[in-house]
């Protein structure tokens, strides 16, 4: 009877009165212990309020219903599809909405709706996958910042592939410790491409110079990435680089010069098709003949064998505490070995390519050491 009077009353009541009544009815529905008939009548009245012309009334109803698992499914679903301010509390909070419901709303909803869904207290792996696949960049950023979201590796990859050009998402991805190393590398190149195409860079230098600088910066960033990558992720990063055509002899020589021997070993495992244990044993204490055979199996050119062997000997001594050295010293010794081999005719360095690479590595190391020394003096 009360519900019947309520339905007649809302036809003439003002917006503020209807909103207050809608809020009270919604609270009564989820809190009060109504009998079956009264509950059905209240549900009918709430359903009728979905057609109220004022969003204030629908929002007043949505706010309490969004917090309860007892809220009617059909009303919650309707409110979730309402205009943004009405749908917001439901999309963000309602425990009634299933993953399938939320996936549908994310796929067909606005950027704001997608962001609300991505910010929910708990986001399952399947819902995260849907957001990664279809949502706009702000929603993906919200997902990355949500500590309650379960995100699969493939979802990280899809966000990076689709939206890696977006600076905000790129920053959120790179700062997340869960991000696999191969995807970090992908984002480094997307960042390089974005810098290369920026109006400032295009105005200051030619496209060829910008391309060269982008490649050099990405190579240096790759070395830093290798240093910060856990050893159990090296194989994945190696395969990523190999498929992109970036696991070149020049890159591996640079890796060895900088002492990233564990990563070099993972690369040899992939390129030579050898067992990981055997490769590690050879790198840690194998003879030159056996190592050269391994390098041939990995299809490293003969001209690179001697310089790599020299670097490995130095890094072994460093690891055993018999020597103090860094990339500056190692690259100098590698260059000297190459010059001696070329002078004796043992190898041919076509167009001085390897010598040029080693010189550039040596100069980079010199600059890095000088910069570090200057900063240390300034900080003293």
ROSEDO-62243 format. One record per residue (C-alpha): residue in one letter; x, y, z; residue number from 1. Coordinates in nm, 3 decimals. Example, Ala and Ser with C-alpha at 12.3 -4.5 7.8 and 13.67 -1.06 7.14 Angstrom:
REM residues 2
ATOM|type|xx|yy|zz|seq
ATOM|A|1.230|-0.450|0.780|1
ATOM|S|1.367|-0.106|0.714|2
END
This chain:
REM residues 380
ATOM|type|xx|yy|zz|seq
ATOM|X|0.000|0.000|0.000|1
ATOM|X|0.284|0.237|0.089|2
ATOM|X|0.450|0.163|-0.245|3
ATOM|X|0.126|0.240|-0.429|4
ATOM|X|0.109|0.582|-0.262|5
ATOM|X|0.478|0.634|-0.344|6
ATOM|X|0.422|0.567|-0.713|7
ATOM|X|0.135|0.818|-0.725|8
ATOM|X|0.330|1.072|-0.523|9
ATOM|X|0.639|1.083|-0.749|10
ATOM|X|0.421|1.199|-1.040|11
ATOM|X|0.385|1.542|-0.879|12
ATOM|X|0.684|1.566|-0.641|13
ATOM|X|0.973|1.802|-0.707|14
ATOM|X|1.315|1.677|-0.815|15
ATOM|X|1.476|1.722|-0.473|16
ATOM|X|1.190|1.538|-0.306|17
ATOM|X|1.200|1.254|-0.559|18
ATOM|X|1.578|1.222|-0.518|19
ATOM|X|1.549|1.201|-0.138|20
ATOM|X|1.269|0.945|-0.167|21
ATOM|X|1.463|0.736|-0.424|22
ATOM|X|1.765|0.730|-0.195|23
ATOM|X|1.555|0.630|0.106|24
ATOM|X|1.376|0.355|-0.088|25
ATOM|X|1.703|0.214|-0.221|26
ATOM|X|1.852|0.208|0.130|27
ATOM|X|1.539|0.041|0.269|28
ATOM|X|1.556|-0.224|-0.003|29
ATOM|X|1.912|-0.326|0.077|30
ATOM|X|1.901|-0.283|0.457|31
ATOM|X|1.546|-0.361|0.573|32
ATOM|X|1.412|-0.711|0.622|33
ATOM|X|1.112|-0.677|0.388|34
ATOM|X|0.869|-0.959|0.326|35
ATOM|X|0.837|-1.102|-0.022|36
ATOM|X|0.546|-0.883|-0.135|37
ATOM|X|0.697|-0.560|-0.006|38
ATOM|X|1.032|-0.646|-0.161|39
ATOM|X|0.868|-0.708|-0.499|40
ATOM|X|0.677|-0.380|-0.471|41
ATOM|X|0.992|-0.187|-0.375|42
ATOM|X|1.178|-0.342|-0.666|43
ATOM|X|0.896|-0.236|-0.898|44
ATOM|X|0.915|0.120|-0.766|45
ATOM|X|1.292|0.130|-0.810|46
ATOM|X|1.252|0.002|-1.164|47
ATOM|X|1.001|0.279|-1.230|48
ATOM|X|1.250|0.537|-1.103|49
ATOM|X|1.493|0.431|-1.375|50
ATOM|X|1.268|0.631|-1.611|51
ATOM|X|1.277|0.946|-1.401|52
ATOM|X|1.377|1.238|-1.628|53
ATOM|X|1.618|1.382|-1.372|54
ATOM|X|1.966|1.227|-1.343|55
ATOM|X|1.977|1.353|-0.983|56
ATOM|X|1.701|1.109|-0.892|57
ATOM|X|1.871|0.816|-1.064|58
ATOM|X|2.206|0.906|-0.902|59
ATOM|X|2.042|0.922|-0.559|60
ATOM|X|1.921|0.568|-0.618|61
ATOM|X|2.249|0.446|-0.768|62
ATOM|X|2.471|0.552|-0.478|63
ATOM|X|2.330|0.318|-0.208|64
ATOM|X|2.256|0.036|-0.453|65
ATOM|X|2.614|0.041|-0.584|66
ATOM|X|2.741|-0.070|-0.242|67
ATOM|X|2.522|-0.375|-0.195|68
ATOM|X|2.529|-0.730|-0.321|69
ATOM|X|2.150|-0.739|-0.260|70
ATOM|X|2.076|-0.479|-0.527|71
ATOM|X|1.858|-0.608|-0.814|72
ATOM|X|2.063|-0.721|-1.112|73
ATOM|X|1.839|-0.558|-1.374|74
ATOM|X|1.842|-0.221|-1.197|75
ATOM|X|2.218|-0.223|-1.147|76
ATOM|X|2.273|-0.313|-1.513|77
ATOM|X|2.045|-0.030|-1.625|78
ATOM|X|2.218|0.222|-1.399|79
ATOM|X|2.560|0.109|-1.522|80
ATOM|X|2.450|0.198|-1.875|81
ATOM|X|2.308|0.536|-1.774|82
ATOM|X|2.479|0.871|-1.838|83
ATOM|X|2.830|0.904|-1.690|84
ATOM|X|2.753|1.070|-1.355|85
ATOM|X|2.481|0.815|-1.278|86
ATOM|X|2.679|0.514|-1.395|87
ATOM|X|3.000|0.617|-1.217|88
ATOM|X|2.934|0.474|-0.867|89
ATOM|X|2.788|0.154|-1.011|90
ATOM|X|3.074|0.088|-1.252|91
ATOM|X|3.331|0.169|-0.986|92
ATOM|X|3.181|-0.017|-0.691|93
ATOM|X|2.891|-0.251|-0.753|94
ATOM|X|2.963|-0.613|-0.651|95
ATOM|X|2.659|-0.723|-0.851|96
ATOM|X|2.826|-0.666|-1.187|97
ATOM|X|3.005|-0.978|-1.312|98
ATOM|X|3.325|-0.983|-1.514|99
ATOM|X|3.120|-1.043|-1.828|100
ATOM|X|2.904|-0.739|-1.750|101
ATOM|X|3.209|-0.522|-1.691|102
ATOM|X|3.380|-0.647|-2.007|103
ATOM|X|3.072|-0.551|-2.208|104
ATOM|X|3.060|-0.205|-2.051|105
ATOM|X|3.434|-0.157|-2.110|106
ATOM|X|3.402|-0.259|-2.474|107
ATOM|X|3.110|-0.032|-2.550|108
ATOM|X|3.157|0.240|-2.293|109
ATOM|X|3.318|0.580|-2.289|110
ATOM|X|3.675|0.654|-2.185|111
ATOM|X|3.545|0.764|-1.844|112
ATOM|X|3.351|0.439|-1.798|113
ATOM|X|3.654|0.233|-1.895|114
ATOM|X|3.868|0.422|-1.643|115
ATOM|X|3.617|0.362|-1.364|116
ATOM|X|3.611|-0.011|-1.439|117
ATOM|X|3.991|-0.025|-1.448|118
ATOM|X|4.002|0.147|-1.107|119
ATOM|X|3.778|-0.101|-0.924|120
ATOM|X|3.914|-0.241|-0.598|121
ATOM|X|3.963|-0.581|-0.761|122
ATOM|X|4.014|-0.639|-1.132|123
ATOM|X|4.043|-0.999|-1.248|124
ATOM|X|4.293|-1.115|-1.506|125
ATOM|X|4.020|-1.163|-1.769|126
ATOM|X|3.882|-0.813|-1.713|127
ATOM|X|4.235|-0.671|-1.727|128
ATOM|X|4.285|-0.851|-2.058|129
ATOM|X|3.971|-0.691|-2.200|130
ATOM|X|4.076|-0.345|-2.084|131
ATOM|X|4.423|-0.396|-2.231|132
ATOM|X|4.267|-0.499|-2.561|133
ATOM|X|4.001|-0.231|-2.614|134
ATOM|X|4.029|0.053|-2.362|135
ATOM|X|4.172|0.400|-2.419|136
ATOM|X|4.508|0.505|-2.278|137
ATOM|X|4.372|0.674|-1.959|138
ATOM|X|4.191|0.354|-1.863|139
ATOM|X|4.505|0.148|-1.920|140
ATOM|X|4.702|0.392|-1.705|141
ATOM|X|4.441|0.352|-1.430|142
ATOM|X|4.473|-0.026|-1.463|143
ATOM|X|4.852|-0.008|-1.431|144
ATOM|X|4.823|0.206|-1.117|145
ATOM|X|4.562|-0.023|-0.960|146
ATOM|X|4.728|-0.245|-0.698|147
ATOM|X|4.419|-0.467|-0.696|148
ATOM|X|4.445|-0.556|-1.065|149
ATOM|X|4.576|-0.892|-1.183|150
ATOM|X|4.751|-0.840|-1.516|151
ATOM|X|4.885|-1.118|-1.738|152
ATOM|X|5.206|-1.079|-1.939|153
ATOM|X|5.010|-1.085|-2.264|154
ATOM|X|4.803|-0.789|-2.138|155
ATOM|X|5.118|-0.587|-2.072|156
ATOM|X|5.225|-0.664|-2.427|157
ATOM|X|4.891|-0.564|-2.581|158
ATOM|X|4.893|-0.228|-2.401|159
ATOM|X|5.250|-0.165|-2.514|160
ATOM|X|5.172|-0.265|-2.873|161
ATOM|X|4.848|-0.065|-2.900|162
ATOM|X|4.931|0.243|-2.695|163
ATOM|X|5.307|0.249|-2.643|164
ATOM|X|5.316|0.586|-2.820|165
ATOM|X|5.121|0.744|-2.531|166
ATOM|X|5.367|0.904|-2.288|167
ATOM|X|5.150|0.856|-1.979|168
ATOM|X|5.093|0.485|-2.039|169
ATOM|X|5.455|0.432|-2.139|170
ATOM|X|5.568|0.582|-1.809|171
ATOM|X|5.319|0.372|-1.612|172
ATOM|X|5.432|0.053|-1.786|173
ATOM|X|5.804|0.116|-1.746|174
ATOM|X|5.769|0.201|-1.377|175
ATOM|X|5.587|-0.126|-1.303|176
ATOM|X|5.821|-0.397|-1.173|177
ATOM|X|5.596|-0.669|-1.313|178
ATOM|X|5.664|-0.561|-1.671|179
ATOM|X|5.858|-0.830|-1.862|180
ATOM|X|6.198|-0.722|-1.993|181
ATOM|X|6.115|-0.778|-2.361|182
ATOM|X|5.822|-0.537|-2.333|183
ATOM|X|6.045|-0.282|-2.161|184
ATOM|X|6.273|-0.305|-2.463|185
ATOM|X|5.980|-0.256|-2.699|186
ATOM|X|5.882|0.059|-2.510|187
ATOM|X|6.238|0.192|-2.527|188
ATOM|X|6.218|0.182|-2.905|189
ATOM|X|5.873|0.341|-2.905|190
ATOM|X|6.016|0.621|-2.693|191
ATOM|X|6.305|0.659|-2.937|192
ATOM|X|6.064|0.675|-3.229|193
ATOM|X|5.854|0.937|-3.051|194
ATOM|X|6.163|1.151|-2.987|195
ATOM|X|6.282|1.113|-3.345|196
ATOM|X|5.946|1.233|-3.479|197
ATOM|X|5.909|1.523|-3.235|198
ATOM|X|5.889|1.868|-3.402|199
ATOM|X|6.187|1.996|-3.200|200
ATOM|X|6.419|1.715|-3.309|201
ATOM|X|6.304|1.741|-3.671|202
ATOM|X|6.371|2.116|-3.666|203
ATOM|X|6.721|2.082|-3.517|204
ATOM|X|6.870|1.800|-3.725|205
ATOM|X|6.835|1.600|-4.041|206
ATOM|X|6.627|1.284|-4.047|207
ATOM|X|6.939|1.069|-4.101|208
ATOM|X|7.113|1.217|-3.798|209
ATOM|X|6.798|1.183|-3.587|210
ATOM|X|6.771|0.818|-3.693|211
ATOM|X|7.134|0.752|-3.599|212
ATOM|X|7.101|0.923|-3.262|213
ATOM|X|6.781|0.729|-3.191|214
ATOM|X|6.953|0.398|-3.264|215
ATOM|X|7.254|0.483|-3.047|216
ATOM|X|7.036|0.597|-2.758|217
ATOM|X|6.827|0.280|-2.781|218
ATOM|X|7.138|0.061|-2.779|219
ATOM|X|7.267|0.232|-2.465|220
ATOM|X|6.925|0.203|-2.305|221
ATOM|X|6.920|-0.168|-2.396|222
ATOM|X|7.246|-0.221|-2.207|223
ATOM|X|7.099|-0.052|-1.900|224
ATOM|X|6.789|-0.269|-1.936|225
ATOM|X|7.002|-0.586|-1.949|226
ATOM|X|7.179|-0.481|-1.631|227
ATOM|X|6.846|-0.442|-1.451|228
ATOM|X|6.688|-0.758|-1.590|229
ATOM|X|6.675|-1.069|-1.375|230
ATOM|X|6.878|-1.359|-1.508|231
ATOM|X|6.571|-1.580|-1.550|232
ATOM|X|6.430|-1.323|-1.798|233
ATOM|X|6.740|-1.312|-2.017|234
ATOM|X|6.615|-1.586|-2.251|235
ATOM|X|6.291|-1.400|-2.321|236
ATOM|X|6.476|-1.076|-2.389|237
ATOM|X|6.720|-1.256|-2.619|238
ATOM|X|6.435|-1.400|-2.825|239
ATOM|X|6.268|-1.060|-2.843|240
ATOM|X|6.588|-0.901|-2.975|241
ATOM|X|6.650|-1.188|-3.215|242
ATOM|X|6.303|-1.164|-3.367|243
ATOM|X|6.346|-0.789|-3.411|244
ATOM|X|6.679|-0.846|-3.586|245
ATOM|X|6.870|-0.657|-3.317|246
ATOM|X|7.078|-0.943|-3.177|247
ATOM|X|7.369|-0.848|-3.402|248
ATOM|X|7.741|-0.914|-3.366|249
ATOM|X|7.795|-0.544|-3.293|250
ATOM|X|7.541|-0.554|-3.014|251
ATOM|X|7.693|-0.868|-2.861|252
ATOM|X|8.045|-0.720|-2.875|253
ATOM|X|7.910|-0.416|-2.689|254
ATOM|X|7.740|-0.646|-2.436|255
ATOM|X|8.067|-0.826|-2.367|256
ATOM|X|8.266|-0.501|-2.347|257
ATOM|X|8.028|-0.381|-2.074|258
ATOM|X|8.057|-0.708|-1.883|259
ATOM|X|7.702|-0.837|-1.932|260
ATOM|X|7.834|-1.193|-1.952|261
ATOM|X|7.521|-1.370|-1.823|262
ATOM|X|7.318|-1.212|-2.100|263
ATOM|X|7.589|-1.296|-2.355|264
ATOM|X|7.563|-1.656|-2.240|265
ATOM|X|7.185|-1.655|-2.288|266
ATOM|X|7.238|-1.520|-2.640|267
ATOM|X|7.487|-1.798|-2.719|268
ATOM|X|7.241|-2.059|-2.591|269
ATOM|X|6.984|-1.931|-2.839|270
ATOM|X|7.215|-1.868|-3.135|271
ATOM|X|7.427|-2.184|-3.104|272
ATOM|X|7.154|-2.419|-2.985|273
ATOM|X|7.369|-2.535|-2.693|274
ATOM|X|7.271|-2.637|-2.342|275
ATOM|X|7.271|-2.357|-2.089|276
ATOM|X|7.494|-2.545|-1.844|277
ATOM|X|7.762|-2.610|-2.107|278
ATOM|X|7.765|-2.248|-2.224|279
ATOM|X|7.799|-2.119|-1.868|280
ATOM|X|8.085|-2.360|-1.798|281
ATOM|X|8.271|-2.251|-2.111|282
ATOM|X|8.227|-1.881|-2.036|283
ATOM|X|8.345|-1.920|-1.678|284
ATOM|X|8.652|-2.132|-1.749|285
ATOM|X|8.656|-2.280|-2.098|286
ATOM|X|8.964|-2.285|-2.320|287
ATOM|X|8.995|-2.053|-2.619|288
ATOM|X|8.958|-2.338|-2.870|289
ATOM|X|8.631|-2.456|-2.717|290
ATOM|X|8.498|-2.100|-2.692|291
ATOM|X|8.589|-2.028|-3.055|292
ATOM|X|8.401|-2.342|-3.156|293
ATOM|X|8.100|-2.211|-2.960|294
ATOM|X|8.126|-1.874|-3.132|295
ATOM|X|8.134|-2.045|-3.474|296
ATOM|X|7.822|-2.242|-3.382|297
ATOM|X|7.657|-1.911|-3.294|298
ATOM|X|7.768|-1.777|-3.634|299
ATOM|X|7.974|-1.495|-3.489|300
ATOM|X|8.226|-1.374|-3.751|301
ATOM|X|8.590|-1.479|-3.705|302
ATOM|X|8.704|-1.118|-3.662|303
ATOM|X|8.504|-1.093|-3.339|304
ATOM|X|8.640|-1.409|-3.174|305
ATOM|X|8.970|-1.270|-3.051|306
ATOM|X|8.826|-0.949|-2.904|307
ATOM|X|8.552|-1.139|-2.722|308
ATOM|X|8.802|-1.390|-2.583|309
ATOM|X|9.020|-1.106|-2.454|310
ATOM|X|8.722|-0.942|-2.284|311
ATOM|X|8.612|-1.269|-2.125|312
ATOM|X|8.960|-1.321|-1.974|313
ATOM|X|8.954|-0.974|-1.819|314
ATOM|X|8.605|-1.016|-1.677|315
ATOM|X|8.702|-1.356|-1.531|316
ATOM|X|8.991|-1.189|-1.350|317
ATOM|X|8.759|-0.916|-1.225|318
ATOM|X|8.509|-1.178|-1.102|319
ATOM|X|8.787|-1.366|-0.920|320
ATOM|X|8.915|-1.050|-0.753|321
ATOM|X|9.246|-1.058|-0.938|322
ATOM|X|9.192|-0.735|-1.126|323
ATOM|X|9.003|-0.406|-1.115|324
ATOM|X|8.870|-0.301|-1.456|325
ATOM|X|8.564|-0.162|-1.629|326
ATOM|X|8.433|-0.106|-1.983|327
ATOM|X|8.695|0.166|-2.045|328
ATOM|X|8.987|-0.073|-1.985|329
ATOM|X|8.820|-0.374|-2.145|330
ATOM|X|8.727|-0.192|-2.466|331
ATOM|X|9.085|-0.058|-2.495|332
ATOM|X|9.230|-0.410|-2.463|333
ATOM|X|8.977|-0.546|-2.714|334
ATOM|X|9.076|-0.277|-2.963|335
ATOM|X|9.446|-0.352|-2.917|336
ATOM|X|9.389|-0.725|-2.976|337
ATOM|X|9.197|-0.645|-3.294|338
ATOM|X|9.469|-0.412|-3.426|339
ATOM|X|9.736|-0.678|-3.364|340
ATOM|X|9.528|-0.947|-3.538|341
ATOM|X|9.461|-0.725|-3.840|342
ATOM|X|9.829|-0.621|-3.862|343
ATOM|X|9.940|-0.984|-3.861|344
ATOM|X|9.686|-1.078|-4.126|345
ATOM|X|9.510|-1.326|-3.896|346
ATOM|X|9.175|-1.155|-3.955|347
ATOM|X|9.026|-0.891|-4.179|348
ATOM|X|8.820|-0.607|-4.035|349
ATOM|X|8.617|-0.506|-4.338|350
ATOM|X|8.609|-0.124|-4.367|351
ATOM|X|8.728|-0.102|-4.008|352
ATOM|X|8.373|-0.167|-3.882|353
ATOM|X|8.469|-0.354|-3.565|354
ATOM|X|8.754|-0.117|-3.487|355
ATOM|X|8.517|0.177|-3.522|356
ATOM|X|8.269|0.009|-3.290|357
ATOM|X|8.532|-0.060|-3.024|358
ATOM|X|8.663|0.296|-3.046|359
ATOM|X|8.312|0.433|-2.996|360
ATOM|X|8.256|0.202|-2.697|361
ATOM|X|8.588|0.317|-2.548|362
ATOM|X|8.502|0.684|-2.594|363
ATOM|X|8.158|0.632|-2.442|364
ATOM|X|8.315|0.467|-2.139|365
ATOM|X|8.567|0.751|-2.107|366
ATOM|X|8.288|1.009|-2.115|367
ATOM|X|8.081|0.816|-1.861|368
ATOM|X|8.375|0.785|-1.623|369
ATOM|X|8.466|1.152|-1.660|370
ATOM|X|8.107|1.256|-1.600|371
ATOM|X|8.088|1.036|-1.292|372
ATOM|X|8.416|1.179|-1.160|373
ATOM|X|8.294|1.536|-1.211|374
ATOM|X|7.968|1.463|-1.029|375
ATOM|X|8.159|1.304|-0.741|376
ATOM|X|8.379|1.614|-0.709|377
ATOM|X|8.074|1.842|-0.716|378
ATOM|X|7.904|1.636|-0.446|379
ATOM|X|8.210|1.633|-0.216|380
END
